Amino acid sequence: MGESADSSVDGKRLLLVGTYTPDSDPPGEGEGIYRVWFDPMTGEMTHGGAAARTPGPSFLAFREDPPTVYAVNEREKGTVTAFRIDGAAGLTELGQSPTGGGSPCHVLARGSELAVTNYANGVATLYALAEDGSLDGTAAEFAHSGSGPVTDRQEGPHAHSTAAPDDHHLLVADLGTDELRVLRGGEEVGAVSLPPGTGPRHTAVLGEYLYVAGELDSRVHVLRWNPDEGTAEHLGSVEATGEEAAGENFPAEILSNGDHVYVSNRGADTIATFAVRDGGARLEHVADTPAGGPWPRNFTVVRGHREEPDHLVVAAQNGGSLASLLLDPGTGVPADTGHRLRLPVPVCVLPVPITRIRRAGGTRG
């Protein structure tokens, strides 16, 4: 096929999907990382086969130059693997490094740096990246201590993700200690405290505002970030599903597209839509939309080009499928397109904006 400036082939976009595998912890029936071709006009998805067989790639990240994909390998002795992605949407392994802990659950690529968080022992690890995107062997590990009031989940630190609020800082969401740990210049320089029992999981950044999904209190917390001081002010919170559901609902992913913030809710099995108010300082719950399957874990926004609409693609971990939801251009509220794609234990969806893609793999529907 010819080149495409909008990262498509036959008008379709490339998604990579991470799964649990028989040798991961927890185990699953996946083969590793799968290719999926997404039709941005209809929301239909086509199976492209396995792109890489690697243990438990439960979270994925992309570096554009050169086109490189990073996957955590979620198991007792955690590793992170780098892959070169080629014009046929194939993945070639570049190397693997230990993560300094167990159950690595998140990876973030930023410039020449890669950040991985280990849930089991709370260690956050930063890697230097070589010019070709591979891991150059240099790593710094950041351990932590502390606990929280939810004794069965907060007996110690559990680093769950990192976010970049500016060009100089990284924030480590620690579910076990109710903190956003602040890293700068290769050092841990402080922490932002959240209400006891929050269980911060993931953070969305919108300008100076941070939106934190509380896995344990089923709330979304709003903070104002101060890049000069490396601190944040807690402004308030809203229920993650529009109603009180702590202990029954467990928010997972949180994303912002500017005017709205979206949260996946495991338990309620919905995608919650929040309108951004007061310039970002407040969130207003707008709607709860069925997520298209049970236990919606990760999801992504597939942005349309020109006449194409925007969609959400949701990984229903316990449903063994992906679902596509159409975003209303006026209200921002998603609606089910009815399109599903069967995949074993999908837990992460990564849109890959590379050019010169040729269709590769199978075409199972």
DAGI-V89237 format. One record per residue. RES is the residue in one small letter. D_CENTER is the distance of its C-alpha to the mean C-alpha in whole Angstrom. Layout:
res=RES d_center=D_CENTER
res=RES d_center=D_CENTER
This chain:
res=m d_center=31
res=g d_center=31
res=e d_center=29
res=s d_center=26
res=a d_center=25
res=d d_center=22
res=s d_center=21
res=s d_center=22
res=v d_center=25
res=d d_center=27
res=g d_center=25
res=k d_center=22
res=r d_center=18
res=l d_center=17
res=l d_center=13
res=l d_center=12
res=v d_center=11
res=g d_center=11
res=t d_center=13
res=y d_center=15
res=t d_center=18
res=p d_center=22
res=d d_center=22
res=s d_center=18
res=d d_center=18
res=p d_center=18
res=p d_center=20
res=g d_center=19
res=e d_center=21
res=g d_center=18
res=e d_center=20
res=g d_center=17
res=i d_center=15
res=y d_center=16
res=r d_center=17
res=v d_center=17
res=w d_center=19
res=f d_center=18
res=d d_center=21
res=p d_center=20
res=m d_center=24
res=t d_center=24
res=g d_center=20
res=e d_center=22
res=m d_center=20
res=t d_center=22
res=h d_center=21
res=g d_center=21
res=g d_center=22
res=a d_center=20
res=a d_center=19
res=a d_center=19
res=r d_center=20
res=t d_center=18
res=p d_center=18
res=g d_center=15
res=p d_center=12
res=s d_center=9
res=f d_center=7
res=l d_center=7
res=a d_center=8
res=f d_center=11
res=r d_center=14
res=e d_center=17
res=d d_center=20
res=p d_center=21
res=p d_center=18
res=t d_center=17
res=v d_center=14
res=y d_center=12
res=a d_center=12
res=v d_center=12
res=n d_center=15
res=e d_center=14
res=r d_center=18
res=e d_center=21
res=k d_center=21
res=g d_center=18
res=t d_center=18
res=v d_center=15
res=t d_center=17
res=a d_center=17
res=f d_center=18
res=r d_center=20
res=i d_center=19
res=d d_center=23
res=g d_center=24
res=a d_center=24
res=a d_center=21
res=g d_center=22
res=l d_center=20
res=t d_center=22
res=e d_center=21
res=l d_center=22
res=g d_center=22
res=q d_center=20
res=s d_center=21
res=p d_center=20
res=t d_center=18
res=g d_center=20
res=g d_center=20
res=g d_center=18
res=s d_center=15
res=p d_center=13
res=c d_center=9
res=h d_center=7
res=v d_center=8
res=l d_center=9
res=a d_center=12
res=r d_center=14
res=g d_center=18
res=s d_center=19
res=e d_center=17
res=l d_center=14
res=a d_center=13
res=v d_center=12
res=t d_center=12
res=n d_center=14
res=y d_center=15
res=a d_center=18
res=n d_center=20
res=g d_center=18
res=v d_center=18
res=a d_center=16
res=t d_center=17
res=l d_center=17
res=y d_center=19
res=a d_center=21
res=l d_center=20
res=a d_center=23
res=e d_center=24
res=d d_center=24
res=g d_center=20
res=s d_center=21
res=l d_center=21
res=d d_center=24
res=g d_center=25
res=t d_center=24
res=a d_center=22
res=a d_center=22
res=e d_center=21
res=f d_center=21
res=a d_center=22
res=h d_center=22
res=s d_center=25
res=g d_center=25
res=s d_center=24
res=g d_center=24
res=p d_center=26
res=v d_center=24
res=t d_center=26
res=d d_center=24
res=r d_center=21
res=q d_center=22
res=e d_center=24
res=g d_center=23
res=p d_center=20
res=h d_center=16
res=a d_center=14
res=h d_center=10
res=s d_center=8
res=t d_center=10
res=a d_center=10
res=a d_center=13
res=p d_center=15
res=d d_center=18
res=d d_center=19
res=h d_center=21
res=h d_center=18
res=l d_center=15
res=l d_center=14
res=v d_center=14
res=a d_center=13
res=d d_center=15
res=l d_center=15
res=g d_center=19
res=t d_center=21
res=d d_center=19
res=e d_center=19
res=l d_center=17
res=r d_center=18
res=v d_center=19
res=l d_center=19
res=r d_center=22
res=g d_center=24
res=g d_center=23
res=e d_center=24
res=e d_center=23
res=v d_center=25
res=g d_center=24
res=a d_center=22
res=v d_center=21
res=s d_center=22
res=l d_center=21
res=p d_center=23
res=p d_center=24
res=g d_center=22
res=t d_center=19
res=g d_center=16
res=p d_center=14
res=r d_center=10
res=h d_center=8
res=t d_center=9
res=a d_center=10
res=v d_center=13
res=l d_center=16
res=g d_center=19
res=e d_center=20
res=y d_center=18
res=l d_center=15
res=y d_center=14
res=v d_center=13
res=a d_center=12
res=g d_center=15
res=e d_center=14
res=l d_center=18
res=d d_center=20
res=s d_center=18
res=r d_center=18
res=v d_center=16
res=h d_center=17
res=v d_center=19
res=l d_center=20
res=r d_center=21
res=w d_center=21
res=n d_center=24
res=p d_center=23
res=d d_center=27
res=e d_center=27
res=g d_center=23
res=t d_center=23
res=a d_center=22
res=e d_center=24
res=h d_center=23
res=l d_center=24
res=g d_center=23
res=s d_center=21
res=v d_center=21
res=e d_center=21
res=a d_center=17
res=t d_center=19
res=g d_center=22
res=e d_center=24
res=e d_center=24
res=a d_center=23
res=a d_center=22
res=g d_center=22
res=e d_center=22
res=n d_center=18
res=f d_center=15
res=p d_center=12
res=a d_center=9
res=e d_center=6
res=i d_center=8
res=l d_center=9
res=s d_center=12
res=n d_center=14
res=g d_center=17
res=d d_center=19
res=h d_center=17
res=v d_center=14
res=y d_center=12
res=v d_center=11
res=s d_center=11
res=n d_center=14
res=r d_center=15
res=g d_center=18
res=a d_center=19
res=d d_center=17
res=t d_center=17
res=i d_center=15
res=a d_center=16
res=t d_center=17
res=f d_center=18
res=a d_center=20
res=v d_center=20
res=r d_center=24
res=d d_center=26
res=g d_center=24
res=g d_center=21
res=a d_center=23
res=r d_center=23
res=l d_center=21
res=e d_center=23
res=h d_center=22
res=v d_center=22
res=a d_center=22
res=d d_center=20
res=t d_center=19
res=p d_center=19
res=a d_center=16
res=g d_center=18
res=g d_center=18
res=p d_center=18
res=w d_center=15
res=p d_center=12
res=r d_center=9
res=n d_center=6
res=f d_center=7
res=t d_center=8
res=v d_center=11
res=v d_center=14
res=r d_center=16
res=g d_center=20
res=h d_center=22
res=r d_center=26
res=e d_center=27
res=e d_center=24
res=p d_center=22
res=d d_center=18
res=h d_center=16
res=l d_center=13
res=v d_center=12
res=v d_center=11
res=a d_center=11
res=a d_center=14
res=q d_center=14
res=n d_center=17
res=g d_center=18
res=g d_center=18
res=s d_center=17
res=l d_center=15
res=a d_center=16
res=s d_center=17
res=l d_center=17
res=l d_center=19
res=l d_center=19
res=d d_center=22
res=p d_center=23
res=g d_center=25
res=t d_center=24
res=g d_center=20
res=v d_center=20
res=p d_center=19
res=a d_center=21
res=d d_center=21
res=t d_center=22
res=g d_center=23
res=h d_center=22
res=r d_center=20
res=l d_center=19
res=r d_center=20
res=l d_center=18
res=p d_center=18
res=v d_center=15
res=p d_center=12
res=v d_center=9
res=c d_center=7
res=v d_center=8
res=l d_center=8
res=p d_center=11
res=v d_center=13
res=p d_center=16
res=i d_center=19
res=t d_center=22
res=r d_center=25
res=i d_center=24
res=r d_center=26
res=r d_center=25
res=a d_center=25
res=g d_center=25
res=g d_center=26
res=t d_center=26
res=r d_center=26
res=g d_center=25
